[in-house]
Amino acid sequence: MISSVPATDKKSKLLVYSIEECPVCNQKTKRAFVVGDYITKEGSKCTKCGNQTRVSLVYAESSKPSG
């Protein structure tokens, strides 16, 4: 069977990030994923208004190898 998903380069690594969003002022902050992160998990305090943020997105980006 032929896969419609392209093969990934074995040298590339995936960097996983979490986006924390403030429900009051809607400020979004990107940070490195921490094991245990999930959507709606409480995050840190908002740097703009001081309210509690929540994780709104977890995603991965491929990193290109250096050299």
mmCIF file as Biopython writes it, N, C-alpha, C and O atoms, coordinates in Angstrom:
data_model
#
loop_
_atom_site.group_PDB
_atom_site.id
_atom_site.type_symbol
_atom_site.label_atom_id
_atom_site.label_alt_id
_atom_site.label_comp_id
_atom_site.label_asym_id
_atom_site.label_entity_id
_atom_site.label_seq_id
_atom_site.pdbx_PDB_ins_code
_atom_site.Cartn_x
_atom_site.Cartn_y
_atom_site.Cartn_z
_atom_site.occupancy
_atom_site.B_iso_or_equiv
_atom_site.auth_seq_id
_atom_site.auth_asym_id
_atom_site.pdbx_PDB_model_num
ATOM 1   N N  . MET A ? 1  ? 0.846   -1.179 0.000  1.0 0.0 1  A 1 
ATOM 2   C CA . MET A ? 1  ? 0.000   0.000  0.000  1.0 0.0 1  A 1 
ATOM 3   C C  . MET A ? 1  ? 0.894   1.245  0.000  1.0 0.0 1  A 1 
ATOM 4   O O  . MET A ? 1  ? 1.899   1.300  0.708  1.0 0.0 1  A 1 
ATOM 5   N N  . ILE A ? 2  ? 0.519   2.219  -0.788 1.0 0.0 2  A 1 
ATOM 6   C CA . ILE A ? 2  ? 1.287   3.454  -0.893 1.0 0.0 2  A 1 
ATOM 7   C C  . ILE A ? 2  ? 0.674   4.488  0.048  1.0 0.0 2  A 1 
ATOM 8   O O  . ILE A ? 2  ? -0.532  4.730  0.034  1.0 0.0 2  A 1 
ATOM 9   N N  . SER A ? 3  ? 1.527   5.081  0.853  1.0 0.0 3  A 1 
ATOM 10  C CA . SER A ? 3  ? 1.068   6.082  1.819  1.0 0.0 3  A 1 
ATOM 11  C C  . SER A ? 3  ? 0.981   7.448  1.147  1.0 0.0 3  A 1 
ATOM 12  O O  . SER A ? 3  ? 1.821   7.793  0.316  1.0 0.0 3  A 1 
ATOM 13  N N  . SER A ? 4  ? -0.033  8.218  1.508  1.0 0.0 4  A 1 
ATOM 14  C CA . SER A ? 4  ? -0.161  9.575  0.976  1.0 0.0 4  A 1 
ATOM 15  C C  . SER A ? 4  ? 0.620   10.574 1.824  1.0 0.0 4  A 1 
ATOM 16  O O  . SER A ? 4  ? 0.708   11.751 1.474  1.0 0.0 4  A 1 
ATOM 17  N N  . VAL A ? 5  ? 1.184   10.112 2.935  1.0 0.0 5  A 1 
ATOM 18  C CA . VAL A ? 5  ? 1.978   10.977 3.804  1.0 0.0 5  A 1 
ATOM 19  C C  . VAL A ? 5  ? 3.428   10.894 3.364  1.0 0.0 5  A 1 
ATOM 20  O O  . VAL A ? 5  ? 3.970   9.794  3.256  1.0 0.0 5  A 1 
ATOM 21  N N  . PRO A ? 6  ? 4.074   12.032 3.106  1.0 0.0 6  A 1 
ATOM 22  C CA . PRO A ? 6  ? 5.461   11.984 2.650  1.0 0.0 6  A 1 
ATOM 23  C C  . PRO A ? 6  ? 6.391   11.455 3.745  1.0 0.0 6  A 1 
ATOM 24  O O  . PRO A ? 6  ? 6.174   11.689 4.934  1.0 0.0 6  A 1 
ATOM 25  N N  . ALA A ? 7  ? 7.414   10.748 3.318  1.0 0.0 7  A 1 
ATOM 26  C CA . ALA A ? 7  ? 8.401   10.242 4.267  1.0 0.0 7  A 1 
ATOM 27  C C  . ALA A ? 7  ? 9.179   11.411 4.847  1.0 0.0 7  A 1 
ATOM 28  O O  . ALA A ? 7  ? 9.526   12.351 4.131  1.0 0.0 7  A 1 
ATOM 29  N N  . THR A ? 8  ? 9.446   11.353 6.128  1.0 0.0 8  A 1 
ATOM 30  C CA . THR A ? 8  ? 10.208  12.426 6.755  1.0 0.0 8  A 1 
ATOM 31  C C  . THR A ? 8  ? 11.685  12.101 6.701  1.0 0.0 8  A 1 
ATOM 32  O O  . THR A ? 8  ? 12.084  10.936 6.715  1.0 0.0 8  A 1 
ATOM 33  N N  . ASP A ? 9  ? 12.479  13.135 6.639  1.0 0.0 9  A 1 
ATOM 34  C CA . ASP A ? 9  ? 13.925  12.989 6.633  1.0 0.0 9  A 1 
ATOM 35  C C  . ASP A ? 9  ? 14.361  12.444 7.987  1.0 0.0 9  A 1 
ATOM 36  O O  . ASP A ? 9  ? 13.978  12.989 9.022  1.0 0.0 9  A 1 
ATOM 37  N N  . LYS A ? 10 ? 15.144  11.393 7.995  1.0 0.0 10 A 1 
ATOM 38  C CA . LYS A ? 10 ? 15.539  10.770 9.241  1.0 0.0 10 A 1 
ATOM 39  C C  . LYS A ? 10 ? 16.431  11.673 10.082 1.0 0.0 10 A 1 
ATOM 40  O O  . LYS A ? 10 ? 16.585  11.429 11.279 1.0 0.0 10 A 1 
ATOM 41  N N  . LYS A ? 11 ? 17.022  12.706 9.492  1.0 0.0 11 A 1 
ATOM 42  C CA . LYS A ? 11 ? 17.889  13.607 10.231 1.0 0.0 11 A 1 
ATOM 43  C C  . LYS A ? 11 ? 17.127  14.768 10.859 1.0 0.0 11 A 1 
ATOM 44  O O  . LYS A ? 11 ? 17.665  15.461 11.722 1.0 0.0 11 A 1 
ATOM 45  N N  . SER A ? 12 ? 15.888  14.992 10.440 1.0 0.0 12 A 1 
ATOM 46  C CA . SER A ? 12 ? 15.130  16.108 11.013 1.0 0.0 12 A 1 
ATOM 47  C C  . SER A ? 12 ? 14.483  15.664 12.324 1.0 0.0 12 A 1 
ATOM 48  O O  . SER A ? 12 ? 14.086  14.511 12.485 1.0 0.0 12 A 1 
ATOM 49  N N  . LYS A ? 13 ? 14.391  16.605 13.246 1.0 0.0 13 A 1 
ATOM 50  C CA . LYS A ? 13 ? 13.762  16.339 14.528 1.0 0.0 13 A 1 
ATOM 51  C C  . LYS A ? 13 ? 12.537  17.218 14.650 1.0 0.0 13 A 1 
ATOM 52  O O  . LYS A ? 13 ? 12.462  18.283 14.037 1.0 0.0 13 A 1 
ATOM 53  N N  . LEU A ? 14 ? 11.589  16.776 15.433 1.0 0.0 14 A 1 
ATOM 54  C CA . LEU A ? 14 ? 10.403  17.569 15.677 1.0 0.0 14 A 1 
ATOM 55  C C  . LEU A ? 14 ? 10.559  18.309 16.989 1.0 0.0 14 A 1 
ATOM 56  O O  . LEU A ? 14 ? 10.910  17.713 18.008 1.0 0.0 14 A 1 
ATOM 57  N N  . LEU A ? 15 ? 10.301  19.600 16.968 1.0 0.0 15 A 1 
ATOM 58  C CA . LEU A ? 15 ? 10.291  20.412 18.171 1.0 0.0 15 A 1 
ATOM 59  C C  . LEU A ? 15 ? 8.834   20.641 18.531 1.0 0.0 15 A 1 
ATOM 60  O O  . LEU A ? 15 ? 8.058   21.124 17.706 1.0 0.0 15 A 1 
ATOM 61  N N  . VAL A ? 16 ? 8.460   20.301 19.748 1.0 0.0 16 A 1 
ATOM 62  C CA . VAL A ? 16 ? 7.066   20.378 20.167 1.0 0.0 16 A 1 
ATOM 63  C C  . VAL A ? 16 ? 6.874   21.609 21.038 1.0 0.0 16 A 1 
ATOM 64  O O  . VAL A ? 16 ? 7.663   21.875 21.944 1.0 0.0 16 A 1 
ATOM 65  N N  . TYR A ? 17 ? 5.808   22.360 20.749 1.0 0.0 17 A 1 
ATOM 66  C CA . TYR A ? 17 ? 5.504   23.596 21.458 1.0 0.0 17 A 1 
ATOM 67  C C  . TYR A ? 17 ? 4.080   23.579 21.991 1.0 0.0 17 A 1 
ATOM 68  O O  . TYR A ? 17 ? 3.214   22.868 21.481 1.0 0.0 17 A 1 
ATOM 69  N N  . SER A ? 18 ? 3.858   24.373 23.021 1.0 0.0 18 A 1 
ATOM 70  C CA . SER A ? 18 ? 2.525   24.610 23.561 1.0 0.0 18 A 1 
ATOM 71  C C  . SER A ? 18 ? 2.243   26.101 23.456 1.0 0.0 18 A 1 
ATOM 72  O O  . SER A ? 18 ? 3.130   26.927 23.670 1.0 0.0 18 A 1 
ATOM 73  N N  . ILE A ? 19 ? 1.015   26.435 23.130 1.0 0.0 19 A 1 
ATOM 74  C CA . ILE A ? 19 ? 0.579   27.829 23.097 1.0 0.0 19 A 1 
ATOM 75  C C  . ILE A ? 19 ? -0.342  28.042 24.292 1.0 0.0 19 A 1 
ATOM 76  O O  . ILE A ? 19 ? -1.346  27.348 24.448 1.0 0.0 19 A 1 
ATOM 77  N N  . GLU A ? 20 ? 0.014   29.015 25.138 1.0 0.0 20 A 1 
ATOM 78  C CA . GLU A ? 20 ? -0.832  29.391 26.261 1.0 0.0 20 A 1 
ATOM 79  C C  . GLU A ? 20 ? -1.582  30.656 25.876 1.0 0.0 20 A 1 
ATOM 80  O O  . GLU A ? 20 ? -0.995  31.597 25.341 1.0 0.0 20 A 1 
ATOM 81  N N  . GLU A ? 21 ? -2.879  30.674 26.150 1.0 0.0 21 A 1 
ATOM 82  C CA . GLU A ? 21 ? -3.704  31.831 25.787 1.0 0.0 21 A 1 
ATOM 83  C C  . GLU A ? 21 ? -4.459  32.336 27.007 1.0 0.0 21 A 1 
ATOM 84  O O  . GLU A ? 21 ? -4.997  31.553 27.790 1.0 0.0 21 A 1 
ATOM 85  N N  . CYS A ? 22 ? -4.490  33.643 27.155 1.0 0.0 22 A 1 
ATOM 86  C CA . CYS A ? 22 ? -5.225  34.277 28.243 1.0 0.0 22 A 1 
ATOM 87  C C  . CYS A ? 22 ? -6.687  34.430 27.824 1.0 0.0 22 A 1 
ATOM 88  O O  . CYS A ? 22 ? -6.965  35.005 26.772 1.0 0.0 22 A 1 
ATOM 89  N N  . PRO A ? 23 ? -7.625  33.928 28.626 1.0 0.0 23 A 1 
ATOM 90  C CA . PRO A ? 23 ? -9.042  34.043 28.254 1.0 0.0 23 A 1 
ATOM 91  C C  . PRO A ? 23 ? -9.595  35.461 28.398 1.0 0.0 23 A 1 
ATOM 92  O O  . PRO A ? 23 ? -10.674 35.754 27.883 1.0 0.0 23 A 1 
ATOM 93  N N  . VAL A ? 24 ? -8.871  36.345 29.091 1.0 0.0 24 A 1 
ATOM 94  C CA . VAL A ? 24 ? -9.347  37.706 29.320 1.0 0.0 24 A 1 
ATOM 95  C C  . VAL A ? 24 ? -8.862  38.653 28.220 1.0 0.0 24 A 1 
ATOM 96  O O  . VAL A ? 24 ? -9.669  39.317 27.570 1.0 0.0 24 A 1 
ATOM 97  N N  . CYS A ? 25 ? -7.532  38.715 28.009 1.0 0.0 25 A 1 
ATOM 98  C CA . CYS A ? 25 ? -6.994  39.671 27.029 1.0 0.0 25 A 1 
ATOM 99  C C  . CYS A ? 25 ? -6.564  39.008 25.720 1.0 0.0 25 A 1 
ATOM 100 O O  . CYS A ? 25 ? -6.136  39.700 24.797 1.0 0.0 25 A 1 
ATOM 101 N N  . ASN A ? 26 ? -6.669  37.692 25.625 1.0 0.0 26 A 1 
ATOM 102 C CA . ASN A ? 26 ? -6.361  36.900 24.427 1.0 0.0 26 A 1 
ATOM 103 C C  . ASN A ? 26 ? -4.892  36.922 24.023 1.0 0.0 26 A 1 
ATOM 104 O O  . ASN A ? 26 ? -4.568  36.591 22.883 1.0 0.0 26 A 1 
ATOM 105 N N  . GLN A ? 27 ? -3.999  37.303 24.930 1.0 0.0 27 A 1 
ATOM 106 C CA . GLN A ? 27 ? -2.570  37.247 24.615 1.0 0.0 27 A 1 
ATOM 107 C C  . GLN A ? 27 ? -2.145  35.790 24.513 1.0 0.0 27 A 1 
ATOM 108 O O  . GLN A ? 27 ? -2.528  34.961 25.339 1.0 0.0 27 A 1 
ATOM 109 N N  . LYS A ? 28 ? -1.345  35.485 23.487 1.0 0.0 28 A 1 
ATOM 110 C CA . LYS A ? 28 ? -0.860  34.122 23.267 1.0 0.0 28 A 1 
ATOM 111 C C  . LYS A ? 28 ? 0.643   34.086 23.480 1.0 0.0 28 A 1 
ATOM 112 O O  . LYS A ? 28 ? 1.363   34.991 23.059 1.0 0.0 28 A 1 
ATOM 113 N N  . THR A ? 29 ? 1.112   33.026 24.142 1.0 0.0 29 A 1 
ATOM 114 C CA . THR A ? 29 ? 2.530   32.848 24.411 1.0 0.0 29 A 1 
ATOM 115 C C  . THR A ? 29 ? 2.947   31.458 23.965 1.0 0.0 29 A 1 
ATOM 116 O O  . THR A ? 29 ? 2.318   30.466 24.330 1.0 0.0 29 A 1 
ATOM 117 N N  . LYS A ? 30 ? 4.009   31.391 23.175 1.0 0.0 30 A 1 
ATOM 118 C CA . LYS A ? 30 ? 4.547   30.125 22.696 1.0 0.0 30 A 1 
ATOM 119 C C  . LYS A ? 30 ? 5.663   29.697 23.652 1.0 0.0 30 A 1 
ATOM 120 O O  . LYS A ? 30 ? 6.526   30.499 24.009 1.0 0.0 30 A 1 
ATOM 121 N N  . ARG A ? 31 ? 5.636   28.431 24.061 1.0 0.0 31 A 1 
ATOM 122 C CA . ARG A ? 31 ? 6.690   27.900 24.916 1.0 0.0 31 A 1 
ATOM 123 C C  . ARG A ? 31 ? 6.957   26.448 24.554 1.0 0.0 31 A 1 
ATOM 124 O O  . ARG A ? 31 ? 6.164   25.817 23.856 1.0 0.0 31 A 1 
ATOM 125 N N  . ALA A ? 32 ? 8.070   25.927 25.030 1.0 0.0 32 A 1 
ATOM 126 C CA . ALA A ? 32 ? 8.407   24.527 24.777 1.0 0.0 32 A 1 
ATOM 127 C C  . ALA A ? 32 ? 7.388   23.623 25.476 1.0 0.0 32 A 1 
ATOM 128 O O  . ALA A ? 32 ? 6.952   23.906 26.592 1.0 0.0 32 A 1 
ATOM 129 N N  . PHE A ? 33 ? 7.023   22.546 24.809 1.0 0.0 33 A 1 
ATOM 130 C CA . PHE A ? 33 ? 6.108   21.555 25.366 1.0 0.0 33 A 1 
ATOM 131 C C  . PHE A ? 33 ? 6.730   20.917 26.605 1.0 0.0 33 A 1 
ATOM 132 O O  . PHE A ? 33 ? 7.930   20.640 26.636 1.0 0.0 33 A 1 
ATOM 133 N N  . VAL A ? 34 ? 5.912   20.688 27.612 1.0 0.0 34 A 1 
ATOM 134 C CA . VAL A ? 34 ? 6.330   19.989 28.827 1.0 0.0 34 A 1 
ATOM 135 C C  . VAL A ? 34 ? 5.466   18.742 28.933 1.0 0.0 34 A 1 
ATOM 136 O O  . VAL A ? 34 ? 4.253   18.809 28.734 1.0 0.0 34 A 1 
ATOM 137 N N  . VAL A ? 35 ? 6.083   17.601 29.247 1.0 0.0 35 A 1 
ATOM 138 C CA . VAL A ? 35 ? 5.322   16.361 29.394 1.0 0.0 35 A 1 
ATOM 139 C C  . VAL A ? 35 ? 4.186   16.601 30.384 1.0 0.0 35 A 1 
ATOM 140 O O  . VAL A ? 35 ? 4.404   17.107 31.485 1.0 0.0 35 A 1 
ATOM 141 N N  . GLY A ? 36 ? 2.990   16.237 29.985 1.0 0.0 36 A 1 
ATOM 142 C CA . GLY A ? 36 ? 1.811   16.470 30.809 1.0 0.0 36 A 1 
ATOM 143 C C  . GLY A ? 36 ? 0.946   17.609 30.299 1.0 0.0 36 A 1 
ATOM 144 O O  . GLY A ? 36 ? -0.168  17.800 30.787 1.0 0.0 36 A 1 
ATOM 145 N N  . ASP A ? 37 ? 1.445   18.380 29.312 1.0 0.0 37 A 1 
ATOM 146 C CA . ASP A ? 37 ? 0.639   19.449 28.715 1.0 0.0 37 A 1 
ATOM 147 C C  . ASP A ? 37 ? -0.544  18.851 27.964 1.0 0.0 37 A 1 
ATOM 148 O O  . ASP A ? 37 ? -0.418  17.810 27.319 1.0 0.0 37 A 1 
ATOM 149 N N  . TYR A ? 38 ? -1.678  19.505 28.050 1.0 0.0 38 A 1 
ATOM 150 C CA . TYR A ? 38 ? -2.861  19.120 27.294 1.0 0.0 38 A 1 
ATOM 151 C C  . TYR A ? 38 ? -3.729  20.366 27.107 1.0 0.0 38 A 1 
ATOM 152 O O  . TYR A ? 38 ? -3.588  21.348 27.835 1.0 0.0 38 A 1 
ATOM 153 N N  . ILE A ? 39 ? -4.622  20.310 26.130 1.0 0.0 39 A 1 
ATOM 154 C CA . ILE A ? 39 ? -5.499  21.440 25.834 1.0 0.0 39 A 1 
ATOM 155 C C  . ILE A ? 39 ? -6.386  21.699 27.055 1.0 0.0 39 A 1 
ATOM 156 O O  . ILE A ? 39 ? -6.924  20.760 27.640 1.0 0.0 39 A 1 
ATOM 157 N N  . THR A ? 40 ? -6.534  22.931 27.428 1.0 0.0 40 A 1 
ATOM 158 C CA . THR A ? 40 ? -7.285  23.470 28.572 1.0 0.0 40 A 1 
ATOM 159 C C  . THR A ? 40 ? -6.533  23.351 29.901 1.0 0.0 40 A 1 
ATOM 160 O O  . THR A ? 40 ? -7.073  23.747 30.934 1.0 0.0 40 A 1 
ATOM 161 N N  . LYS A ? 41 ? -5.316  22.824 29.910 1.0 0.0 41 A 1 
ATOM 162 C CA . LYS A ? 41 ? -4.525  22.772 31.145 1.0 0.0 41 A 1 
ATOM 163 C C  . LYS A ? 41 ? -4.186  24.202 31.562 1.0 0.0 41 A 1 
ATOM 164 O O  . LYS A ? 41 ? -3.891  25.047 30.716 1.0 0.0 41 A 1 
ATOM 165 N N  . GLU A ? 42 ? -4.229  24.469 32.873 1.0 0.0 42 A 1 
ATOM 166 C CA . GLU A ? 42 ? -3.857  25.789 33.362 1.0 0.0 42 A 1 
ATOM 167 C C  . GLU A ? 42 ? -2.386  26.024 33.109 1.0 0.0 42 A 1 
ATOM 168 O O  . GLU A ? 42 ? -1.549  25.148 33.329 1.0 0.0 42 A 1 
ATOM 169 N N  . GLY A ? 43 ? -2.083  27.229 32.639 1.0 0.0 43 A 1 
ATOM 170 C CA . GLY A ? 43 ? -0.699  27.597 32.363 1.0 0.0 43 A 1 
ATOM 171 C C  . GLY A ? 43 ? -0.205  28.598 33.389 1.0 0.0 43 A 1 
ATOM 172 O O  . GLY A ? 43 ? -0.649  28.609 34.537 1.0 0.0 43 A 1 
ATOM 173 N N  . SER A ? 44 ? 0.708   29.425 32.962 1.0 0.0 44 A 1 
ATOM 174 C CA . SER A ? 44 ? 1.283   30.438 33.850 1.0 0.0 44 A 1 
ATOM 175 C C  . SER A ? 44 ? 0.375   31.661 33.902 1.0 0.0 44 A 1 
ATOM 176 O O  . SER A ? 44 ? -0.667  31.702 33.247 1.0 0.0 44 A 1 
ATOM 177 N N  . LYS A ? 45 ? 0.776   32.644 34.677 1.0 0.0 45 A 1 
ATOM 178 C CA . LYS A ? 45 ? 0.039   33.909 34.747 1.0 0.0 45 A 1 
ATOM 179 C C  . LYS A ? 45 ? 0.329   34.717 33.481 1.0 0.0 45 A 1 
ATOM 180 O O  . LYS A ? 45 ? 1.454   34.714 32.983 1.0 0.0 45 A 1 
ATOM 181 N N  . CYS A ? 46 ? -0.668  35.395 32.973 1.0 0.0 46 A 1 
ATOM 182 C CA . CYS A ? 46 ? -0.524  36.248 31.798 1.0 0.0 46 A 1 
ATOM 183 C C  . CYS A ? 46 ? 0.419   37.402 32.117 1.0 0.0 46 A 1 
ATOM 184 O O  . CYS A ? 46 ? 0.281   38.056 33.151 1.0 0.0 46 A 1 
ATOM 185 N N  . THR A ? 47 ? 1.368   37.648 31.234 1.0 0.0 47 A 1 
ATOM 186 C CA . THR A ? 47 ? 2.322   38.737 31.454 1.0 0.0 47 A 1 
ATOM 187 C C  . THR A ? 47 ? 1.704   40.103 31.182 1.0 0.0 47 A 1 
ATOM 188 O O  . THR A ? 47 ? 2.259   41.126 31.583 1.0 0.0 47 A 1 
ATOM 189 N N  . LYS A ? 48 ? 0.566   40.125 30.507 1.0 0.0 48 A 1 
ATOM 190 C CA . LYS A ? 48 ? -0.088  41.394 30.161 1.0 0.0 48 A 1 
ATOM 191 C C  . LYS A ? 48 ? -1.084  41.831 31.238 1.0 0.0 48 A 1 
ATOM 192 O O  . LYS A ? 48 ? -1.072  42.985 31.665 1.0 0.0 48 A 1 
ATOM 193 N N  . CYS A ? 49 ? -1.950  40.905 31.677 1.0 0.0 49 A 1 
ATOM 194 C CA . CYS A ? 49 ? -3.004  41.298 32.623 1.0 0.0 49 A 1 
ATOM 195 C C  . CYS A ? 49 ? -2.969  40.537 33.949 1.0 0.0 49 A 1 
ATOM 196 O O  . CYS A ? 49 ? -3.686  40.898 34.883 1.0 0.0 49 A 1 
ATOM 197 N N  . GLY A ? 50 ? -2.144  39.487 34.045 1.0 0.0 50 A 1 
ATOM 198 C CA . GLY A ? 50 ? -1.997  38.767 35.305 1.0 0.0 50 A 1 
ATOM 199 C C  . GLY A ? 50 ? -2.998  37.656 35.557 1.0 0.0 50 A 1 
ATOM 200 O O  . GLY A ? 50 ? -2.934  37.006 36.601 1.0 0.0 50 A 1 
ATOM 201 N N  . ASN A ? 51 ? -3.920  37.414 34.637 1.0 0.0 51 A 1 
ATOM 202 C CA . ASN A ? 51 ? -4.883  36.326 34.808 1.0 0.0 51 A 1 
ATOM 203 C C  . ASN A ? 51 ? -4.245  34.986 34.450 1.0 0.0 51 A 1 
ATOM 204 O O  . ASN A ? 51 ? -3.179  34.937 33.836 1.0 0.0 51 A 1 
ATOM 205 N N  . GLN A ? 52 ? -4.910  33.908 34.841 1.0 0.0 52 A 1 
ATOM 206 C CA . GLN A ? 52 ? -4.428  32.551 34.566 1.0 0.0 52 A 1 
ATOM 207 C C  . GLN A ? 52 ? -4.613  32.226 33.083 1.0 0.0 52 A 1 
ATOM 208 O O  . GLN A ? 52 ? -5.691  32.438 32.527 1.0 0.0 52 A 1 
ATOM 209 N N  . THR A ? 53 ? -3.552  31.709 32.442 1.0 0.0 53 A 1 
ATOM 210 C CA . THR A ? 53 ? -3.662  31.294 31.038 1.0 0.0 53 A 1 
ATOM 211 C C  . THR A ? 53 ? -4.026  29.816 30.973 1.0 0.0 53 A 1 
ATOM 212 O O  . THR A ? 53 ? -3.986  29.105 31.977 1.0 0.0 53 A 1 
ATOM 213 N N  . ARG A ? 54 ? -4.377  29.373 29.785 1.0 0.0 54 A 1 
ATOM 214 C CA . ARG A ? 54 ? -4.670  27.955 29.537 1.0 0.0 54 A 1 
ATOM 215 C C  . ARG A ? 54 ? -3.966  27.541 28.250 1.0 0.0 54 A 1 
ATOM 216 O O  . ARG A ? 54 ? -3.804  28.346 27.333 1.0 0.0 54 A 1 
ATOM 217 N N  . VAL A ? 55 ? -3.554  26.285 28.192 1.0 0.0 55 A 1 
ATOM 218 C CA . VAL A ? 55 ? -2.945  25.755 26.975 1.0 0.0 55 A 1 
ATOM 219 C C  . VAL A ? 55 ? -4.053  25.634 25.936 1.0 0.0 55 A 1 
ATOM 220 O O  . VAL A ? 55 ? -5.061  24.967 26.169 1.0 0.0 55 A 1 
ATOM 221 N N  . SER A ? 56 ? -3.863  26.282 24.789 1.0 0.0 56 A 1 
ATOM 222 C CA . SER A ? 56 ? -4.891  26.266 23.745 1.0 0.0 56 A 1 
ATOM 223 C C  . SER A ? 56 ? -4.466  25.462 22.517 1.0 0.0 56 A 1 
ATOM 224 O O  . SER A ? 56 ? -5.296  25.125 21.673 1.0 0.0 56 A 1 
ATOM 225 N N  . LEU A ? 57 ? -3.159  25.154 22.420 1.0 0.0 57 A 1 
ATOM 226 C CA . LEU A ? 57 ? -2.671  24.435 21.248 1.0 0.0 57 A 1 
ATOM 227 C C  . LEU A ? 57 ? -1.366  23.733 21.589 1.0 0.0 57 A 1 
ATOM 228 O O  . LEU A ? 57 ? -0.512  24.295 22.274 1.0 0.0 57 A 1 
ATOM 229 N N  . VAL A ? 58 ? -1.214  22.497 21.108 1.0 0.0 58 A 1 
ATOM 230 C CA . VAL A ? 58 ? 0.046   21.764 21.192 1.0 0.0 58 A 1 
ATOM 231 C C  . VAL A ? 58 ? 0.362   21.318 19.777 1.0 0.0 58 A 1 
ATOM 232 O O  . VAL A ? 58 ? -0.475  20.702 19.119 1.0 0.0 58 A 1 
ATOM 233 N N  . TYR A ? 59 ? 1.580   21.628 19.295 1.0 0.0 59 A 1 
ATOM 234 C CA . TYR A ? 59 ? 1.927   21.285 17.926 1.0 0.0 59 A 1 
ATOM 235 C C  . TYR A ? 59 ? 3.425   21.056 17.791 1.0 0.0 59 A 1 
ATOM 236 O O  . TYR A ? 59 ? 4.194   21.382 18.696 1.0 0.0 59 A 1 
ATOM 237 N N  . ALA A ? 60 ? 3.833   20.499 16.667 1.0 0.0 60 A 1 
ATOM 238 C CA . ALA A ? 60 ? 5.245   20.227 16.419 1.0 0.0 60 A 1 
ATOM 239 C C  . ALA A ? 60 ? 5.697   20.921 15.140 1.0 0.0 60 A 1 
ATOM 240 O O  . ALA A ? 60 ? 4.936   21.045 14.180 1.0 0.0 60 A 1 
ATOM 241 N N  . GLU A ? 61 ? 6.937   21.365 15.146 1.0 0.0 61 A 1 
ATOM 242 C CA . GLU A ? 61 ? 7.579   21.943 13.951 1.0 0.0 61 A 1 
ATOM 243 C C  . GLU A ? 61 ? 8.815   21.112 13.672 1.0 0.0 61 A 1 
ATOM 244 O O  . GLU A ? 61 ? 9.494   20.668 14.598 1.0 0.0 61 A 1 
ATOM 245 N N  . SER A ? 62 ? 9.107   20.903 12.403 1.0 0.0 62 A 1 
ATOM 246 C CA . SER A ? 62 ? 10.332  20.175 12.082 1.0 0.0 62 A 1 
ATOM 247 C C  . SER A ? 62 ? 11.505  21.145 12.114 1.0 0.0 62 A 1 
ATOM 248 O O  . SER A ? 62 ? 11.406  22.292 11.678 1.0 0.0 62 A 1 
ATOM 249 N N  . SER A ? 63 ? 12.595  20.657 12.632 1.0 0.0 63 A 1 
ATOM 250 C CA . SER A ? 63 ? 13.805  21.480 12.650 1.0 0.0 63 A 1 
ATOM 251 C C  . SER A ? 63 ? 14.769  20.919 11.611 1.0 0.0 63 A 1 
ATOM 252 O O  . SER A ? 63 ? 14.905  19.703 11.470 1.0 0.0 63 A 1 
ATOM 253 N N  . LYS A ? 64 ? 15.424  21.794 10.898 1.0 0.0 64 A 1 
ATOM 254 C CA . LYS A ? 64 ? 16.357  21.345 9.876  1.0 0.0 64 A 1 
ATOM 255 C C  . LYS A ? 64 ? 17.721  21.134 10.521 1.0 0.0 64 A 1 
ATOM 256 O O  . LYS A ? 64 ? 18.161  21.955 11.326 1.0 0.0 64 A 1 
ATOM 257 N N  . PRO A ? 65 ? 18.381  20.052 10.177 1.0 0.0 65 A 1 
ATOM 258 C CA . PRO A ? 65 ? 19.685  19.791 10.779 1.0 0.0 65 A 1 
ATOM 259 C C  . PRO A ? 65 ? 20.701  20.839 10.348 1.0 0.0 65 A 1 
ATOM 260 O O  . PRO A ? 65 ? 20.673  21.317 9.214  1.0 0.0 65 A 1 
ATOM 261 N N  . SER A ? 66 ? 21.594  21.189 11.260 1.0 0.0 66 A 1 
ATOM 262 C CA . SER A ? 66 ? 22.620  22.168 10.920 1.0 0.0 66 A 1 
ATOM 263 C C  . SER A ? 66 ? 23.754  21.474 10.185 1.0 0.0 66 A 1 
ATOM 264 O O  . SER A ? 66 ? 24.196  20.394 10.576 1.0 0.0 66 A 1 
ATOM 265 N N  . GLY A ? 67 ? 24.214  22.102 9.127  1.0 0.0 67 A 1 
ATOM 266 C CA . GLY A ? 67 ? 25.334  21.545 8.381  1.0 0.0 67 A 1 
ATOM 267 C C  . GLY A ? 67 ? 24.927  20.904 7.175  1.0 0.0 67 A 1 
ATOM 268 O O  . GLY A ? 67 ? 25.765  20.385 6.438  1.0 0.0 67 A 1 
#
